[in-house]
Amino acid sequence: MKKSQENNNFILFTLEYPPTKGGIASLYKSYADYWPEGDLAVLTDGEPLLIDSANIIRRPLLNKYLRPHWLPALWHLYKQISNFKFQTSPSTSSGQANIHVLVGQILPLGQAIYYLSKLLKFKYSVLMHGLDFSLATGDKRKKKITDKILKSADKIICSNSYTANSVKVFCPEFAAKLGMVNPGIESSFVRNPACVEELRAKYGLQSKLVLLSLGRLTKRKGADMVIKAMNEISGSAENLVYVIAGAGPEAEDLKKIASSLPEEIKNKIIFLGQISDDDKWAWLELCDIFIMPSRDIAGDYEGFGIVYLEANLAGKPVIAGDSGGVRDSVINNINGLLVNPENAQEITAAVIKLAADPELRKALGEQGKRRAVENFNAKKQVEKLYNLMQIRK
């Protein structure tokens, strides 16, 4: 892709970036990895790390002792834009500097962007995923600030259609600047039979049907609903074992729920705690069914669910909660089953259905793998975002 004189230098301005864990941090890392022309710097929160490349700038962006607490973010972005590394002149014909900032969090970083853009005359676009937009419109004061930030934005880019529709409801006039680009994944899966067999032996999973949940243990992920359903599931799928991988604020509560079950059921639930990336892929290869019945809790919902596609990439069917942006990731009866995440009977029925039907598991897994590879390649998704940035209003 040949770069034209009119193209901008881009800065991704975000509080979330590796080594911070989470889907948004990983998504923003893919932007830095695949941005066309390599024309992207990342200004993120934190202290400088020796492992960073030259285009990753870490600075303490927030200070709880200041009012407003995002003043350091404004200052560090000002210095970065003023830095000779970015050509803020000559200006374009519109009078704007030749730079474009991608705002990773509408609040609080969007406030710094809004005011600084008035001074330095650069363009910015807002990236949104789900909870960030819910929180930004949670009360009258925040709604007013959010409306100003979005009105001045060049583009509003959502990672899922659910959030995009929410933005349209919030203000229909924003539709003209609205874009939607789903996250992408690396479209290769390296199998590790030795690691798989080691894990199978370690946890006594020979001849077992493995139901797996993997991710940060928060309430909206829905592992509690699966644990509660295990009593009935086990009655129809006696050889099924439920493995839960990950850490988080709900870990202890989940263990308490499991401990209240009958002994023979409780012994079929395995908590792994935090696992490495290598083990993550080994567990996705080892499992028979992946499950994460995510639900919407007061505006905290799954923005997309990249882990569903990772399970599909391993050739596994998924069971997903029909909430938030999940429908972009999971299509019912194509790469998995969608269930009402608040309905224990639906969750139970979906698990039993897949447990009893190996041909259905295979079909959904194979269809899911093709879909993940063809439709959600990480490099192609980043190129879609880049191309949206080039479209003038």
PEFENSUL-V31209 format. One record per residue. RES is the residue in one letter. PHI is phi in whole degrees, 0 to 359 (NA if undefined). PSI is psi in whole degrees, -180 to 180 (none if undefined). OMEGA is omega in whole degrees, 0 to 359 (* if undefined). Layout:
res:RES phi:PHI psi:PSI omega:OMEGA
res:RES phi:PHI psi:PSI omega:OMEGA
This chain:
res:M phi:NA psi:115 omega:184
res:K phi:281 psi:135 omega:182
res:K phi:274 psi:131 omega:180
res:S phi:263 psi:167 omega:179
res:Q phi:297 psi:-25 omega:185
res:E phi:276 psi:-13 omega:182
res:N phi:294 psi:153 omega:182
res:N phi:263 psi:159 omega:160
res:N phi:277 psi:136 omega:185
res:F phi:249 psi:141 omega:171
res:I phi:237 psi:126 omega:171
res:L phi:268 psi:118 omega:187
res:F phi:249 psi:106 omega:191
res:T phi:212 psi:149 omega:172
res:L phi:273 psi:-15 omega:186
res:E phi:242 psi:119 omega:179
res:Y phi:196 psi:144 omega:180
res:P phi:306 psi:144 omega:16
res:P phi:279 psi:4 omega:171
res:T phi:304 psi:135 omega:181
res:K phi:273 psi:155 omega:175
res:G phi:131 psi:161 omega:184
res:G phi:296 psi:-38 omega:182
res:I phi:291 psi:-43 omega:178
res:A phi:300 psi:-43 omega:179
res:S phi:294 psi:-39 omega:179
res:L phi:298 psi:-45 omega:181
res:Y phi:292 psi:-30 omega:175
res:K phi:296 psi:-38 omega:178
res:S phi:294 psi:-32 omega:176
res:Y phi:299 psi:-46 omega:180
res:A phi:294 psi:-35 omega:182
res:D phi:289 psi:-36 omega:191
res:Y phi:242 psi:6 omega:182
res:W phi:300 psi:125 omega:181
res:P phi:302 psi:143 omega:180
res:E phi:71 psi:-2 omega:183
res:G phi:64 psi:21 omega:189
res:D phi:269 psi:53 omega:182
res:L phi:215 psi:125 omega:170
res:A phi:253 psi:152 omega:180
res:V phi:243 psi:118 omega:172
res:L phi:255 psi:113 omega:188
res:T phi:226 psi:167 omega:184
res:D phi:284 psi:144 omega:174
res:G phi:126 psi:-179 omega:178
res:E phi:267 psi:150 omega:180
res:P phi:304 psi:141 omega:178
res:L phi:245 psi:143 omega:180
res:L phi:295 psi:-26 omega:184
res:I phi:280 psi:-9 omega:185
res:D phi:288 psi:148 omega:171
res:S phi:279 psi:173 omega:187
res:A phi:296 psi:-25 omega:184
res:N phi:267 psi:9 omega:176
res:I phi:254 psi:114 omega:181
res:I phi:247 psi:119 omega:180
res:R phi:252 psi:128 omega:178
res:R phi:216 psi:150 omega:176
res:P phi:290 psi:103 omega:188
res:L phi:274 psi:-22 omega:182
res:L phi:237 psi:150 omega:176
res:N phi:218 psi:112 omega:186
res:K phi:293 psi:-15 omega:181
res:Y phi:272 psi:-8 omega:179
res:L phi:259 psi:155 omega:173
res:R phi:230 psi:118 omega:355
res:P phi:286 psi:153 omega:188
res:H phi:286 psi:-8 omega:179
res:W phi:266 psi:8 omega:178
res:L phi:303 psi:-41 omega:176
res:P phi:300 psi:-35 omega:178
res:A phi:298 psi:-43 omega:179
res:L phi:298 psi:-44 omega:182
res:W phi:296 psi:-46 omega:182
res:H phi:292 psi:-34 omega:177
res:L phi:290 psi:-39 omega:177
res:Y phi:302 psi:-47 omega:180
res:K phi:296 psi:-39 omega:182
res:Q phi:292 psi:-42 omega:179
res:I phi:293 psi:-36 omega:181
res:S phi:284 psi:-15 omega:182
res:N phi:296 psi:145 omega:181
res:F phi:296 psi:-14 omega:181
res:K phi:294 psi:-22 omega:182
res:F phi:246 psi:128 omega:182
res:Q phi:279 psi:98 omega:178
res:T phi:270 psi:4 omega:173
res:S phi:211 psi:152 omega:4
res:P phi:288 psi:155 omega:179
res:S phi:285 psi:158 omega:175
res:T phi:286 psi:174 omega:183
res:S phi:297 psi:-23 omega:180
res:S phi:278 psi:-6 omega:181
res:G phi:91 psi:1 omega:180
res:Q phi:271 psi:146 omega:177
res:A phi:294 psi:153 omega:183
res:N phi:280 psi:66 omega:182
res:I phi:207 psi:150 omega:181
res:H phi:220 psi:123 omega:180
res:V phi:258 psi:131 omega:174
res:L phi:261 psi:117 omega:185
res:V phi:269 psi:118 omega:184
res:G phi:282 psi:-27 omega:180
res:Q phi:224 psi:116 omega:184
res:I phi:301 psi:-39 omega:171
res:L phi:233 psi:128 omega:10
res:P phi:263 psi:-10 omega:188
res:L phi:295 psi:-30 omega:180
res:G phi:300 psi:-30 omega:178
res:Q phi:293 psi:-44 omega:177
res:A phi:299 psi:-43 omega:179
res:I phi:299 psi:-46 omega:184
res:Y phi:303 psi:-49 omega:183
res:Y phi:287 psi:-40 omega:182
res:L phi:291 psi:-34 omega:180
res:S phi:295 psi:-28 omega:177
res:K phi:292 psi:-34 omega:182
res:L phi:279 psi:-47 omega:187
res:L phi:262 psi:-7 omega:174
res:K phi:58 psi:48 omega:174
res:F phi:251 psi:163 omega:177
res:K phi:271 psi:151 omega:173
res:Y phi:218 psi:153 omega:174
res:S phi:232 psi:149 omega:183
res:V phi:254 psi:130 omega:176
res:L phi:260 psi:130 omega:182
res:M phi:224 psi:152 omega:189
res:H phi:229 psi:-37 omega:182
res:G phi:168 psi:-87 omega:182
res:L phi:300 psi:-34 omega:180
res:D phi:301 psi:-40 omega:179
res:F phi:287 psi:-39 omega:178
res:S phi:300 psi:-45 omega:180
res:L phi:292 psi:-35 omega:182
res:A phi:288 psi:-15 omega:179
res:T phi:240 psi:25 omega:187
res:G phi:282 psi:-20 omega:177
res:D phi:211 psi:173 omega:187
res:K phi:299 psi:-43 omega:182
res:R phi:296 psi:-47 omega:181
res:K phi:294 psi:-38 omega:178
res:K phi:300 psi:-41 omega:181
res:K phi:296 psi:-44 omega:179
res:I phi:294 psi:-45 omega:181
res:T phi:299 psi:-42 omega:179
res:D phi:300 psi:-42 omega:179
res:K phi:296 psi:-45 omega:182
res:I phi:298 psi:-45 omega:183
res:L phi:288 psi:-34 omega:178
res:K phi:296 psi:-34 omega:181
res:S phi:272 psi:-9 omega:182
res:A phi:289 psi:148 omega:174
res:D phi:286 psi:-43 omega:179
res:K phi:220 psi:155 omega:170
res:I phi:238 psi:114 omega:185
res:I phi:248 psi:120 omega:180
res:C phi:254 psi:147 omega:182
res:S phi:272 psi:-2 omega:179
res:N phi:205 psi:158 omega:184
res:S phi:289 psi:-28 omega:180
res:Y phi:297 psi:-48 omega:178
res:T phi:293 psi:-38 omega:178
res:A phi:301 psi:-43 omega:178
res:N phi:294 psi:-35 omega:178
res:S phi:295 psi:-38 omega:178
res:V phi:295 psi:-40 omega:178
res:K phi:297 psi:-39 omega:178
res:V phi:294 psi:-41 omega:180
res:F phi:300 psi:-44 omega:179
res:C phi:203 psi:101 omega:183
res:P phi:304 psi:-28 omega:182
res:E phi:291 psi:-15 omega:178
res:F phi:285 psi:-11 omega:184
res:A phi:303 psi:-33 omega:183
res:A phi:294 psi:-27 omega:181
res:K phi:252 psi:9 omega:186
res:L phi:271 psi:136 omega:174
res:G phi:227 psi:159 omega:180
res:M phi:225 psi:122 omega:178
res:V phi:225 psi:115 omega:178
res:N phi:291 psi:154 omega:172
res:P phi:298 psi:159 omega:177
res:G phi:242 psi:172 omega:177
res:I phi:227 psi:160 omega:172
res:E phi:290 psi:128 omega:189
res:S phi:267 psi:40 omega:175
res:S phi:224 psi:148 omega:180
res:F phi:226 psi:114 omega:181
res:V phi:265 psi:114 omega:181
res:R phi:284 psi:149 omega:180
res:N phi:225 psi:77 omega:184
res:P phi:304 psi:-37 omega:182
res:A phi:296 psi:-44 omega:179
res:C phi:294 psi:-39 omega:179
res:V phi:299 psi:-47 omega:181
res:E phi:292 psi:-34 omega:177
res:E phi:296 psi:-45 omega:178
res:L phi:293 psi:-40 omega:179
res:R phi:300 psi:-43 omega:181
res:A phi:289 psi:-41 omega:183
res:K phi:300 psi:-39 omega:185
res:Y phi:255 psi:10 omega:176
res:G phi:62 psi:46 omega:186
res:L phi:258 psi:10 omega:176
res:Q phi:301 psi:134 omega:180
res:S phi:64 psi:18 omega:178
res:K phi:257 psi:151 omega:171
res:L phi:265 psi:121 omega:189
res:V phi:257 psi:119 omega:173
res:L phi:260 psi:125 omega:189
res:L phi:238 psi:135 omega:165
res:S phi:242 psi:141 omega:185
res:L phi:213 psi:126 omega:179
res:G phi:149 psi:-177 omega:178
res:R phi:293 psi:133 omega:185
res:L phi:274 psi:87 omega:175
res:T phi:243 psi:164 omega:187
res:K phi:297 psi:-38 omega:185
res:R phi:290 psi:-15 omega:181
res:K phi:289 psi:-22 omega:170
res:G phi:86 psi:12 omega:179
res:A phi:298 psi:-29 omega:180
res:D phi:297 psi:-37 omega:180
res:M phi:292 psi:-35 omega:179
res:V phi:290 psi:-43 omega:179
res:I phi:300 psi:-45 omega:180
res:K phi:296 psi:-27 omega:180
res:A phi:276 psi:-9 omega:187
res:M phi:298 psi:-31 omega:180
res:N phi:300 psi:-49 omega:181
res:E phi:286 psi:-38 omega:179
res:I phi:300 psi:-44 omega:182
res:S phi:296 psi:-27 omega:178
res:G phi:294 psi:-28 omega:180
res:S phi:255 psi:-20 omega:181
res:A phi:229 psi:79 omega:189
res:E phi:296 psi:-28 omega:183
res:N phi:266 psi:9 omega:183
res:L phi:277 psi:137 omega:176
res:V phi:237 psi:136 omega:180
res:Y phi:256 psi:119 omega:181
res:V phi:251 psi:129 omega:181
res:I phi:242 psi:117 omega:181
res:A phi:249 psi:133 omega:177
res:G phi:133 psi:168 omega:178
res:A phi:231 psi:166 omega:180
res:G phi:159 psi:179 omega:186
res:P phi:295 psi:-20 omega:182
res:E phi:265 psi:3 omega:186
res:A phi:304 psi:-49 omega:183
res:E phi:292 psi:-40 omega:179
res:D phi:296 psi:-38 omega:178
res:L phi:296 psi:-40 omega:179
res:K phi:294 psi:-35 omega:177
res:K phi:294 psi:-42 omega:178
res:I phi:298 psi:-44 omega:180
res:A phi:296 psi:-38 omega:182
res:S phi:292 psi:-18 omega:180
res:S phi:277 psi:-9 omega:181
res:L phi:280 psi:160 omega:175
res:P phi:305 psi:151 omega:186
res:E phi:306 psi:-43 omega:184
res:E phi:291 psi:-26 omega:177
res:I phi:277 psi:-43 omega:180
res:K phi:303 psi:-36 omega:181
res:N phi:288 psi:-10 omega:178
res:K phi:265 psi:7 omega:179
res:I phi:245 psi:123 omega:184
res:I phi:242 psi:123 omega:175
res:F phi:261 psi:120 omega:182
res:L phi:268 psi:-23 omega:190
res:G phi:74 psi:-165 omega:180
res:Q phi:293 psi:136 omega:180
res:I phi:235 psi:162 omega:180
res:S phi:283 psi:166 omega:177
res:D phi:297 psi:-39 omega:179
res:D phi:298 psi:-44 omega:178
res:D phi:292 psi:-33 omega:177
res:K phi:303 psi:-49 omega:182
res:W phi:292 psi:-33 omega:177
res:A phi:294 psi:-40 omega:179
res:W phi:292 psi:-37 omega:176
res:L phi:295 psi:-34 omega:176
res:E phi:287 psi:-37 omega:184
res:L phi:285 psi:-36 omega:188
res:C phi:291 psi:164 omega:176
res:D phi:256 psi:-32 omega:181
res:I phi:219 psi:136 omega:173
res:F phi:256 psi:139 omega:181
res:I phi:223 psi:135 omega:172
res:M phi:206 psi:89 omega:182
res:P phi:279 psi:67 omega:183
res:S phi:298 psi:146 omega:180
res:R phi:227 psi:166 omega:179
res:D phi:267 psi:118 omega:178
res:I phi:241 psi:100 omega:178
res:A phi:53 psi:45 omega:177
res:G phi:89 psi:-5 omega:175
res:D phi:268 psi:102 omega:184
res:Y phi:226 psi:164 omega:179
res:E phi:291 psi:121 omega:181
res:G phi:287 psi:-32 omega:180
res:F phi:203 psi:-60 omega:180
res:G phi:96 psi:65 omega:182
res:I phi:298 psi:-26 omega:182
res:V phi:295 psi:-26 omega:176
res:Y phi:297 psi:-43 omega:180
res:L phi:289 psi:-32 omega:176
res:E phi:295 psi:-41 omega:176
res:A phi:295 psi:-42 omega:176
res:N phi:300 psi:-40 omega:179
res:L phi:299 psi:-30 omega:175
res:A phi:277 psi:4 omega:178
res:G phi:81 psi:23 omega:184
res:K phi:250 psi:143 omega:175
res:P phi:284 psi:156 omega:181
res:V phi:235 psi:154 omega:171
res:I phi:242 psi:122 omega:187
res:A phi:232 psi:149 omega:175
res:G phi:284 psi:130 omega:182
res:D phi:279 psi:81 omega:181
res:S phi:206 psi:159 omega:176
res:G phi:56 psi:-136 omega:183
res:G phi:268 psi:13 omega:186
res:V phi:297 psi:-32 omega:182
res:R phi:296 psi:-18 omega:173
res:D phi:287 psi:-30 omega:183
res:S phi:268 psi:-37 omega:185
res:V phi:237 psi:126 omega:175
res:I phi:251 psi:123 omega:185
res:N phi:303 psi:131 omega:180
res:N phi:66 psi:13 omega:173
res:I phi:250 psi:-60 omega:177
res:N phi:241 psi:6 omega:178
res:G phi:173 psi:-165 omega:180
res:L phi:239 psi:133 omega:174
res:L phi:263 psi:136 omega:181
res:V phi:229 psi:157 omega:170
res:N phi:290 psi:113 omega:186
res:P phi:291 psi:-12 omega:178
res:E phi:264 psi:-1 omega:185
res:N phi:249 psi:104 omega:183
res:A phi:298 psi:-32 omega:181
res:Q phi:292 psi:-40 omega:178
res:E phi:294 psi:-41 omega:178
res:I phi:297 psi:-46 omega:179
res:T phi:300 psi:-47 omega:183
res:A phi:297 psi:-39 omega:181
res:A phi:294 psi:-43 omega:179
res:V phi:296 psi:-47 omega:181
res:I phi:298 psi:-40 omega:180
res:K phi:300 psi:-48 omega:180
res:L phi:287 psi:-35 omega:180
res:A phi:298 psi:-34 omega:184
res:A phi:272 psi:-7 omega:189
res:D phi:228 psi:85 omega:180
res:P phi:299 psi:-31 omega:179
res:E phi:291 psi:-38 omega:177
res:L phi:293 psi:-42 omega:177
res:R phi:303 psi:-45 omega:181
res:K phi:296 psi:-44 omega:182
res:A phi:296 psi:-47 omega:180
res:L phi:295 psi:-38 omega:179
res:G phi:295 psi:-43 omega:180
res:E phi:292 psi:-42 omega:177
res:Q phi:296 psi:-39 omega:179
res:G phi:295 psi:-40 omega:179
res:K phi:296 psi:-45 omega:179
res:R phi:300 psi:-44 omega:182
res:R phi:296 psi:-43 omega:180
res:A phi:299 psi:-44 omega:182
res:V phi:290 psi:-43 omega:186
res:E phi:280 psi:-34 omega:190
res:N phi:252 psi:-14 omega:188
res:F phi:229 psi:33 omega:176
res:N phi:297 psi:129 omega:187
res:A phi:300 psi:-45 omega:182
res:K phi:297 psi:-42 omega:181
res:K phi:294 psi:-37 omega:179
res:Q phi:294 psi:-39 omega:178
res:V phi:293 psi:-38 omega:177
res:E phi:297 psi:-37 omega:176
res:K phi:299 psi:-45 omega:179
res:L phi:298 psi:-46 omega:180
res:Y phi:302 psi:-44 omega:181
res:N phi:295 psi:-35 omega:176
res:L phi:297 psi:-34 omega:180
res:M phi:293 psi:-22 omega:182
res:Q phi:275 psi:-16 omega:183
res:I phi:282 psi:123 omega:180
res:R phi:274 psi:144 omega:178
res:K phi:289 psi:none omega:*
